[in-house]
Amino acid sequence: MRRTLSVVLVSLLTLAMLSGCNTWRGVGQDIEKAGEGIQNSANK
């Protein structure tokens, strides 16, 4: 059950990210911003 939920959440997040970007460059920028957010919260 937990694995299924994880797969569904990852799939939905991936679709949301890809639908918000028109180009691969945009996808890269979104991933970079997400990484920076994680890094900033880890530094706090």
PyMOL commands that set and color helices and strands:
alter all, ss='L'
color gray80, all
select helices_A, chain A and resi 2-19+24-43
alter helices_A, ss='H'
color red, helices_A
deselect
rebuild
show_as cartoon
